[in-house]
Amino acid sequence: MSENILVTGATGNVGRHLVEQLLADGHRVRALTRHPDQAGLPEGTDLIKGNLADTATLAEAFDGVTAVHLITFDGVDFSPLANGAEIAPLAQGKRVSVLAGDVNKSPLEDALDAAGVGYARLAPVEFMSNALEWAESIKTEGVVREGFPDMKSAMIHDADIAAVAATALTTEGHAGRDYWLTGPQALTPPEKVRTISEVLGRDIKFIELTQDEIVAVWRESGFSEEDVEFFLMMRTNPPEAGYTVLPTVEQVTGKPARPFAQWVAENAKAFS
């Protein structure tokens, strides 16, 4: 049965895949975006101007939809949404998926819980698309400079996160579920670089940075001291969930999670 689905965060890494998958499956998709003229979403998408952080722009977006995919942060400055209490009533009576941004629940999720809104919570580990941070040095120098070479990550293809969201938004039985999402492998940085090298057919060198060197890189990139502290914690004492491969994607969607090599092949132009 065709559904009418609102996708917030529609121009993000997960949102774009979600819009494409829902349209391909024959559903009507309404995409909330601050700049409809710049969205670049597929033909057939119902673009509606608005900002999830600005409650005054949301009534029309939520009107008449049967399901809604929510993000938990402001798309401008990535701060946690502060208007969850206003969003929750708009989501009442709809299928809801929420892309979690942290291990702990966000203010939006707390507001949905308080209002009795059932939703599927999608909690992915590292996105495979984070590897795009290496694209420039691979393209220009054929090297990757990174620290903590022994840290494993069960990173997930952005499209697999979208596939779980699409299932939760179009079928019953997902409200109240907490879906921890991983890819099919836990890889260290050198193993990721080796995979990229094999897929591209190019020799790419991994250069290990010390902790002090990688911290300096983060600071030079403009990250706050709070960010740096978080990055260090995640690398020196990573949560078990970050490197434990789970079968959740296949259990929910019926299809196995995509491997990193597939993601690299799909994004080869970014590294060339």
C-alpha positions in Angstrom: 0.0 0.0 0.0 1.3 3.5 -0.9 2.1 5.7 2.0 2.5 9.5 2.3 5.7 10.0 4.2 7.5 13.1 5.5 11.2 13.0 5.5 13.1 15.6 7.6 16.9 15.9 7.1 16.0 15.0 3.5 19.2 16.4 2.0 21.5 14.7 4.5 23.5 11.5 3.9 20.7 9.2 5.2 17.8 11.4 4.1 18.7 11.4 0.4 18.9 7.6 0.4 15.6 7.4 2.2 13.8 9.6 -0.2 15.2 7.6 -3.2 14.2 4.3 -1.6 10.7 5.4 -0.7 10.0 6.8 -4.2 11.4 3.6 -5.8 8.9 1.6 -3.7 6.0 3.7 -5.0 5.4 5.9 -1.9 4.7 9.6 -1.9 7.4 11.5 -0.3 7.3 15.0 1.2 10.8 16.4 1.9 11.3 19.2 4.4 14.1 21.5 3.4 15.1 25.1 4.1 16.1 25.6 0.5 13.8 23.7 -1.9 15.5 25.2 -4.9 18.9 23.7 -3.9 17.7 20.4 -2.6 18.6 18.3 -5.7 16.2 15.5 -4.7 14.7 13.1 -7.2 11.9 14.0 -9.5 8.5 13.3 -7.9 9.6 14.5 -4.4 7.1 16.9 -2.9 9.5 19.7 -1.6 8.2 21.8 1.2 10.0 24.7 2.7 10.6 24.6 6.4 13.0 24.0 9.3 12.5 21.3 11.9 13.9 23.6 14.5 11.2 26.3 13.6 7.9 25.0 14.8 6.0 27.7 12.9 7.0 26.1 9.6 5.9 22.5 10.4 2.1 22.4 10.4 1.8 22.2 6.7 4.7 19.6 6.4 3.0 17.2 8.9 -0.5 17.7 7.6 -1.9 14.5 5.9 1.2 12.3 6.1 0.9 8.8 7.4 4.5 8.5 8.6 7.5 10.8 9.4 11.2 10.4 9.6 12.8 12.7 12.2 16.3 13.8 13.0 17.2 15.0 16.4 19.3 18.1 15.6 19.1 21.5 14.0 20.3 21.2 10.4 22.0 24.6 10.6 24.3 24.3 13.6 23.7 20.6 14.5 22.6 21.5 18.1 20.0 19.3 19.7 16.4 20.3 18.8 14.8 22.4 21.6 11.2 22.2 20.3 10.5 18.5 20.8 7.4 19.3 22.9 5.9 21.1 19.9 7.0 18.4 17.4 5.6 15.5 19.4 1.9 16.4 19.0 2.4 16.8 15.2 3.7 13.2 15.1 0.8 11.7 17.0 -1.0 8.9 15.2 1.8 8.4 12.6 4.5 5.8 12.1 7.7 7.5 13.2 11.4 6.7 12.8 14.1 8.8 14.6 17.7 8.9 13.6 19.5 9.0 16.9 22.7 11.1 17.2 24.1 9.8 20.4 24.0 6.8 22.8 21.8 8.7 25.1 18.4 9.9 24.1 18.0 13.4 22.8 15.5 16.1 24.1 13.3 15.3 21.0 13.2 11.6 21.9 12.4 12.5 25.5 9.5 14.7 24.3 8.2 11.9 22.1 8.3 9.5 25.0 6.5 11.9 27.3 3.8 12.4 24.7 3.4 8.7 24.2 4.5 8.7 20.6 5.8 5.3 19.6 8.8 5.4 17.2 11.6 3.2 15.9 14.9 4.5 17.2 17.7 4.1 14.7 21.1 4.1 16.4 23.9 3.7 13.8 27.5 3.4 14.6 30.0 5.2 12.4 28.8 6.1 8.9 30.8 4.7 6.0 30.6 8.2 4.4 32.9 9.4 7.1 35.7 8.0 4.9 35.2 11.0 2.6 37.3 12.9 5.1 40.2 11.1 3.5 39.2 11.8 -0.1 41.4 14.9 -0.6 44.7 13.4 0.7 44.0 10.1 -1.3 43.2 12.1 -4.4 46.2 14.4 -4.3 48.9 12.4 -2.4 47.8 8.8 -2.3 48.0 8.7 1.5 45.8 8.6 4.6 47.1 10.2 7.8 45.2 8.9 10.8 45.7 7.9 14.5 44.6 5.0 16.6 45.3 2.3 14.0 44.0 -0.5 16.2 40.6 0.9 16.7 37.9 -1.2 15.0 34.6 0.3 13.7 31.6 -1.7 12.5 30.7 1.2 10.2 27.5 1.1 8.3 26.5 2.2 4.7 24.2 5.2 4.9 21.7 3.5 2.5 21.3 0.6 5.0 20.3 3.1 7.7 17.8 4.5 5.2 16.5 1.0 4.4 15.8 0.3 8.1 14.0 3.6 8.3 11.9 2.8 5.2 10.8 -0.5 6.6 9.9 1.1 9.9 7.9 3.8 8.1 5.9 1.5 5.8 5.3 -1.6 7.9 3.8 -2.3 11.4 5.6 -3.5 14.5 8.5 -1.1 14.8 7.2 1.4 17.3 9.1 1.2 20.6 12.0 -0.7 19.0 15.6 0.4 19.5 17.6 -0.6 16.4 21.4 -0.6 16.8 22.8 -0.6 13.3 26.1 -1.8 12.0 27.7 -2.9 8.8 28.9 -6.5 8.2 32.6 -6.0 9.3 34.5 -4.2 12.0 37.6 -2.6 10.3 40.6 -0.7 11.6 41.8 2.4 9.8 44.6 0.5 8.0 42.0 -2.1 6.9 39.7 0.6 5.6 42.6 2.1 3.6 43.5 -1.3 2.2 39.9 -1.8 1.1 39.9 1.6 -0.6 43.2 0.8 -2.3 42.0 -2.5 -3.6 38.7 -1.1 -4.9 40.4 1.8 -6.6 43.3 -0.3 -7.9 45.7 2.3 -6.5 48.5 2.1 -4.0 47.4 4.2 -1.0 49.7 4.5 2.0 48.6 4.6 5.6 50.6 7.0 7.8 50.1 6.6 11.5 49.8 9.8 13.5 50.5 10.0 17.2 47.7 11.1 19.6 49.2 14.6 19.9 49.4 14.9 16.1 45.8 13.8 15.5 44.6 16.1 18.3 46.4 19.0 16.6 44.7 18.1 13.3 41.3 18.2 14.9 42.0 21.6 16.5 43.2 23.0 13.2 40.0 21.7 11.6 38.0 23.9 14.0 36.7 21.4 16.4 36.0 22.6 19.9 37.8 21.3 23.0 34.5 19.4 23.9 34.6 17.8 20.5 38.3 16.8 20.9 37.6 15.3 24.3 34.7 13.3 22.8 36.8 12.1 19.9 39.6 11.0 22.3 37.2 9.1 24.5 35.7 7.3 21.6 39.1 6.2 20.4 40.8 5.4 23.7 37.9 3.8 25.3 35.4 3.0 22.6 32.0 1.6 23.5 31.6 -2.1 22.7 28.6 -1.2 20.4 31.0 0.7 18.1 32.9 -2.4 17.0 30.4 -5.2 17.5 28.8 -6.4 14.3 25.1 -6.9 14.6 22.6 -8.6 12.2 20.0 -5.8 12.7 19.9 -4.5 9.2 19.1 -8.0 7.7 16.7 -8.8 10.5 14.6 -5.7 9.8 14.9 -5.4 6.0 15.5 -8.9 4.9 18.7 -7.9 3.1 22.3 -8.2 4.4 24.1 -5.0 5.3 26.3 -3.6 2.5 30.1 -4.1 2.9 32.6 -1.2 2.9 34.0 -2.3 -0.4 30.6 -1.7 -2.0 30.4 1.8 -0.6 33.9 2.6 -1.9 32.9 1.4 -5.4 29.8 3.6 -5.3 31.8 6.6 -4.3 35.0 6.0 -6.3 34.8 9.3 -8.1 35.3 11.2 -4.7 38.7 9.6 -4.3 39.9 10.0 -7.9 
